[in-house]
């Protein structure tokens, strides 16, 4: 697999020359202007392609693992110009470029298929970027020496309140942190859930959109429906992890880790449903 080409496609808005090269990977044809807008929608607004977004219990960019990645790059003299252009060293594109140099055993890549899955499920991605995510995911799965330095045991979220008195902030933090819940909910995906419930959400940060969704569902008496939407999402991610465990034996430990997280999410949704039923007159 051409990791260098994959790297370029993750790091840059494709021009005509890069789109032509993308055909080597079997990616669909597209117009540069179309992909420029899609690139911004996917990577800048909805699915940040950074490791700690998926592996850190903060669910944010530039966690400690990102600094470790930067140190690893420096130790090997890997200093591509894009390193100063992206938000953190653990960008998918930079890590694919590092893989091109044959540094497979030294890099944390256990989160990368999860990031690819987030893009494959992203409403704004379009055919080109969903195909790019698929090709990247398959390339990673073909590696026979995956590195599992990231947390193998699913971290346990410490709720500030008792389980019978969950705060809205607790719930939002849980479901916006992949290392806890096992899935990534983008702003666009949250917006789709709102539409399914007949709700309209204003534009805002991912946290704000999630907060508005939960609050609006409560005000409209549609919390059970929201729980159902979240359950469907959890089940879809869990089904994909089970497929990974079956089809890629070397990656089974990673798949089982993420399945443990989706199980935690399902338990949390069950608790939410019981709480809602208990509050009914």
N, C-alpha and C positions, 0 to 999 in steps of 0.2 A: 504494500500500500504506500502511496506517495504522501508521507506525512508532511513534506514541505509544501505541497499544493494544498492539502487540507489546512495547514497552518495559515497560509495566505488568505484562504477564503474566510476563516474565522476572524482574521485580524483586519481585513480591509473591505471597504465597499467595492464590489467587483466592477472593474471597467471592462470594456469589450474584450481586451486581451485575456484578462483573467477568466471571464465567462467562457471564452473559447477553450481555455485550458481545463475548465471545470467539466467540459464534455468528456474529457479523458476518464473521469470518474463516473460517468453516466448521469451527471446532474442535468436537469432539464434546461433548455434554452430560455433566456430571459433578457429583458432590456436593462441596460445599466441604470436608468432613472428609476425603473420599477424596483430594482434590487437595492438602490440607495435608500429608498423609503422603507423597504422591508428590513434592511439591516438596522436602521435606527429603531424601528418598532420592536424588533426582536431583542437585539443585544443591548440597546441603550435604555429602552423603556420597560421591557417586560421580563427578560430572562438574562440577568447578568452572568456572563460565562466565566465565573471566578470560583475557584475551589472552595474557599471558606464559606461562601454563600450556601454550599451544600453540605460541607463536612463539619463546620464549626457550630457550637451550640449557641452562638450569637445569631447565626443566620445572616451575617453581614460580611461585606468585603474587608480585606486587609486584616484578617485574624492572624494569630501567631503562625499558623502554617504557611501563610503567604510570605511572611518574613523568612521562614525557613527555606522556602522555594527560591527566594531572591538570593539568599546566601549560597544555595546549591548552584545556581546559575553562575554566580560570581566565582565560585571555587573552580568551575570548569571553563571559565572564560567565555561563557555563553552570554553575549551582550548584543543581541539584535537591536536595531534602532527602535523597533516597536516597544521595547521594554520601557522606554521613557514616555510612550504615548498612551499606554493603557492604564487602568486604575490600580492594578496590582500584578505582581509577578506570576501569580497562579491563574493567569488567563488561559483558557483552553488553547488558543492559537499559539501562545508562547510554549506551552508544554508539548504541543504536537511538534513544534520546531525542534525542541530538545530531543524528542523521541527520534527525529530524523537523524540525529547524531549518534544513535545507538545507546542512549543512556536509560534503557528501559528499567533496569533493576534499581535505580536510584530515585525514581520519581513516584510520588503518590498519584495514582491514576484511578483509584477505586471509586471516586466520585464522578469521573468524567462520563461514564454511560448514563448516570442519573441526570446530569445536565443535558445530555443529548435527548433523553426521554422527555425532559421538560420542554425542549424545543419541538420535538415531534408532536407534543400535545398542545403546543402554543397556537391559539387562534390566529395570531397575526403573522405567523411564520411563512405561510405560502408554500408552494410546492418546492421551490428551490432550496429554502433553508431547512425544510423538513427532510429533503433528500440529503442535504449536507450532514444533518444530524445523524441520519441513518448510516451513511457511509462512514462517518467518524466512529460511531458506536461499533459497527462491524469491524473496523480496523483495530480498535482497542481490544475487542473480544478475541481477536485472533492472536494477540500476544499471549505467550504461554507462561510468562513470569510476572503476573500482576503483583503490585506492591500493596500490602494491606497495613501500612503503618498508621493509617487513620483509625479512629475508634471502631473496634470490632463489636464491642458490647454497646447496644443501643443506650444512649444517655437517657437518664430519667429526668423529666421536667419537674422542677420543684415549684408547685403551685403556692402562691402566697396565701391562699385561703384554703379551708378544708374542702374536700372533694364535693361536699354538698352545697358549698357556697362559692362556686367558681366565679371569678371576676371576669369581666369582658376582656380586660387587658391580658389576663392569663391565657384565655382561649385564643386570642389573636396571636400572641407570641408563640404559642404551641403550634398553631396551624400555619404560621408563616416561617417556621424553622424546620427545614428538611431533616436535620439531624435528630429532631424529636418525632415528627409526624410521618416521615418517609416519603413525602411528596412536595412538589413545589407548586404553589398557587401564585400565578402571575396576576397582574392587574387585569389583563384581558380575560383570564379564566374566571376571576371573581366577577367581572362584569357579565360574563355569560351566565353565571349562576343567578345573578340579579335579574337578568332578562327572563330566565326560566321561571322565576318567582313573580314576574310581573312588576319588578321594582326598577327604578332608574337611579343610577349612581352618578354623582359628579366626578370630575377629574381630580385626581390627587395622587399622593404617594401610595405605595402598596399598602402600607399600614392604614392610611386614612380610608382607602377604598374598602379594606376588610372591616374596619370599624363601622363605616357607614352601612355595609351589607348586613352585619350582625344586628346593628341597632334598627335598621329599617325592617328587617325580618321580624324583630320583636314587636315593633310598633304596628306592623300589619298583621300580627297573629300568624306568621308563617315560619316560625322557628322549626317546627317539625319538617316542613318542606325543605328548609335550608339544610337541616341535618341529613335529609335524604340525598340532596345534591352532593354534599360532602362525602357521604357513604359511597355513592357511585364513583366519585373521584378516587377515593381510597382503594376501592375494589379494582379499578382499572390499573392503578399503579402496582398493586399487589399481584395482579395477574401477569403483568410484564416481568416482575421480579421472579415469579415462579417459572416463567419461560426461560429466563436467563439461567436459573439454577439447573434446569433440565438440559438445556442445549450447550452450555459452556461450563463443563465441570471445573475448570481451573478458577472460574469466577464464582463458584457456589458460595464460598464464605461471604463474599460481598453481597450476593443476592439474599442470603439468609439474614444478614445484618439489616438490610433495608426492609425485608419482610417483617422483622421484629419491630421496626419502627411503624410500619403501616398497621400492625396489630395493636400497637399502643394507640394509634389514632382511632381505630375502630372501637377500642375500649372507651376512649374519651367520648366518642359520639354516643355510645350506649349510655354512658353516665349523663350526658346532656339530655338525651331523650327521656330518661327516667326522671330527671329533675323537672323537665317540662310537664310530664304527666302528673308528677306530684303537686305541681302548682295549679293544676286545673281544678275548677270548682266541683 
